[in-house]
């Protein structure tokens, strides 16, 4: 399960991130609403934890934006603003739950579990990875970018899955060979480069925003330009 935390206090953000990671959640953290308004829709998050008082775009407006674009995903507002009017404003913006600072982490964890479970029961749990409009269905073994269905071989699917599970991370040829081919890379061959090029032609060709980028001397990185 993947969670986005929007919190401008570094210490609080670090506590939340560490605690959730210890409980086997993948956690991304951003510190302002403007960055969150982009990051929130680049990845397929199962839950958003949002502070209200954050720079650029406040948490209430961000909650409304998430509700418009990801109506099936739960939002937990976490803030020091704890009056009844504050809570009503949060719920009116579409929040599913509201927790007031200071809080005990175990209460936050309990609410996270309930929200994710309730969302899965209501909308059905899907085994998909979605990044920048590219959807990989791990159950059906299909890929789609926007309205375009992308036909992939088994190896290309595995390569794309590895990229999409590691967005924003530079992956060396050794990394890719070890995970996708389950072998150490032989520098006498260019098999990784060949398959990356195959994949690029299928998911990037014809699209303005490219997703697979070369880092010269280092490998490849999967990210939206």
C-alpha positions in Angstrom: 0.0 0.0 0.0 1.3 3.4 -0.9 0.6 6.6 1.0 1.3 10.3 0.2 1.9 12.5 3.3 1.6 16.3 2.8 3.2 17.9 5.8 5.3 21.0 6.1 6.8 20.3 9.5 9.9 18.1 8.8 9.9 16.4 12.2 6.2 15.5 12.1 6.6 14.3 8.5 9.6 12.1 9.4 7.8 10.5 12.4 4.8 9.7 10.2 6.9 8.3 7.4 9.1 6.2 9.6 6.2 4.8 11.6 4.2 3.9 8.5 7.2 2.3 6.8 7.8 0.2 9.9 4.3 -1.1 9.3 5.1 -2.0 5.7 3.5 0.9 3.9 5.3 2.7 1.1 5.4 6.4 1.9 6.2 9.5 -0.1 6.4 12.9 1.6 6.0 16.4 0.2 6.1 19.7 2.1 3.8 22.0 0.2 0.4 22.0 -1.6 1.8 23.0 -5.0 4.1 20.0 -5.1 1.4 17.8 -3.7 -1.0 18.9 -6.4 1.3 17.3 -9.0 2.7 14.4 -7.0 -0.7 13.2 -5.9 -1.6 12.2 -9.4 1.7 10.9 -10.7 1.5 7.8 -8.6 -1.3 5.4 -7.6 -1.7 6.2 -3.9 -4.0 4.2 -1.6 -4.4 7.1 0.9 -3.6 10.7 1.3 -2.6 12.3 4.7 -2.9 16.0 4.4 -2.1 18.9 6.7 -4.3 22.0 6.3 -1.8 24.8 6.9 0.8 24.2 4.2 2.5 26.6 1.7 1.1 27.6 -1.7 -2.1 25.5 -1.7 -3.8 24.8 1.6 -4.9 21.4 2.6 -8.6 22.1 2.2 -8.2 23.1 -1.5 -5.9 20.2 -2.0 -8.5 17.8 -0.5 -11.1 19.2 -3.0 -8.6 18.6 -5.9 -8.0 15.0 -4.8 -11.7 14.4 -4.4 -12.3 15.6 -8.0 -9.5 13.6 -9.6 -9.4 10.5 -7.3 -12.9 10.2 -5.8 -12.3 6.6 -4.8 -9.2 7.4 -2.7 -9.5 8.2 1.0 -8.1 11.5 2.5 -7.1 11.9 6.1 -6.7 15.4 7.3 -4.1 15.8 10.0 -3.9 19.3 11.5 -3.6 21.4 14.6 -6.9 23.1 13.7 -9.4 21.2 15.9 -12.6 23.3 16.3 -15.9 21.9 15.1 -16.0 24.4 12.3 -12.5 23.3 11.2 -13.6 19.7 11.1 -16.8 20.5 9.2 -14.8 22.4 6.6 -12.5 19.4 6.2 -15.4 17.0 5.7 -17.2 19.4 3.4 -14.1 19.4 1.2 -14.3 15.6 1.0 -12.1 14.4 3.7 -12.9 10.9 5.0 -11.4 11.4 8.4 -9.9 14.1 10.6 -7.2 13.8 13.3 -6.1 16.7 15.4 -2.4 17.3 16.5 -0.9 16.3 18.8 -1.8 12.7 18.2 -0.6 9.2 19.2 0.9 7.4 16.3 -1.0 4.2 17.0 -4.3 6.1 16.6 -3.1 7.4 13.3 -2.1 3.9 12.2 -5.5 2.5 13.3 -7.3 5.1 11.2 -5.0 4.5 8.2 -5.9 0.8 8.3 -9.6 1.4 8.5 -9.6 4.0 5.7 -7.7 1.8 3.3 -9.7 -1.3 4.1 -13.0 0.6 3.8 -11.9 2.0 0.4 -10.9 -1.4 -0.9 -14.3 -2.9 0.2 -16.2 0.0 -1.4 -14.4 0.3 -4.7 -12.8 -3.2 -4.9 -9.1 -3.8 -4.6 -7.2 -3.6 -7.8 -3.7 -4.8 -8.4 -2.5 -2.0 -10.7 0.3 0.5 -10.9 -0.6 3.9 -12.4 2.0 6.6 -13.1 1.5 9.6 -15.4 -1.4 8.1 -17.2 0.3 4.8 -17.8 -1.6 1.9 -16.2 -0.1 -1.5 -15.6 -2.6 -4.2 -14.6 -0.6 -6.9 -12.8 -3.5 -9.4 -12.7 -4.5 -9.2 -16.4 -0.9 -8.6 -17.5 -2.0 -5.6 -19.6 -0.7 -2.1 -20.1 -2.5 1.0 -21.2 -1.3 4.6 -21.7 -4.2 7.0 -21.9 -6.6 5.3 -24.4 -3.9 3.3 -26.1 -3.6 -0.4 -25.2 0.1 -1.3 -25.3 1.0 -4.9 -26.4 3.9 -6.2 -24.4 5.9 -9.4 -24.4 6.4 -11.2 -21.1 9.9 -9.8 -20.7 8.8 -6.2 -21.7 6.0 -6.4 -19.1 8.5 -7.5 -16.4 10.9 -4.6 -17.4 8.1 -2.1 -17.3 6.9 -3.3 -14.0 10.4 -2.9 -12.5 10.6 0.6 -13.8 7.1 1.5 -12.5 7.9 0.1 -9.0 10.9 2.3 -8.9 9.9 5.7 -10.3 12.5 8.5 -10.0 15.3 6.1 -9.2 18.3 5.6 -11.4 18.5 1.9 -12.3 21.8 0.5 -13.6 22.0 -2.2 -16.2 23.1 -4.5 -13.4 20.0 -3.7 -11.4 17.8 -4.3 -14.3 19.4 -7.6 -15.4 19.3 -8.9 -11.8 15.7 -8.1 -11.3 14.2 -8.7 -14.7 16.5 -11.5 -16.0 17.5 -12.8 -12.6 21.2 -12.9 -13.6 24.3 -10.8 -13.4 24.7 -8.5 -16.4 27.2 -9.5 -19.0 29.0 -6.4 -20.2 29.7 -8.1 -23.5 26.0 -7.9 -24.5 23.5 -5.1 -24.8 20.4 -7.1 -24.1 19.2 -4.5 -21.5 19.6 -1.6 -23.9 17.8 -3.5 -26.6 14.8 -4.3 -24.4 14.6 -0.7 -23.1 14.5 0.5 -26.6 11.7 -1.9 -27.5 9.8 -0.6 -24.5 10.4 3.0 -25.3 8.9 2.5 -28.8 5.8 1.1 -27.3 5.1 3.4 -24.3 6.8 6.7 -25.3 6.6 6.9 -29.1 3.8 9.3 -30.1 3.5 10.8 -26.6 4.7 14.3 -25.8 5.8 13.4 -22.3 8.5 10.7 -22.3 8.8 8.3 -19.3 12.0 6.3 -19.8 15.2 8.4 -19.8 18.8 7.5 -20.2 21.4 8.6 -17.6 24.7 8.4 -19.4 27.1 6.2 -17.7 24.6 5.3 -15.0 21.6 3.5 -16.5 17.9 4.5 -16.9 15.3 6.4 -14.9 11.5 6.2 -15.1 9.9 9.5 -14.5 7.6 12.0 -16.1 9.4 14.9 -17.8 
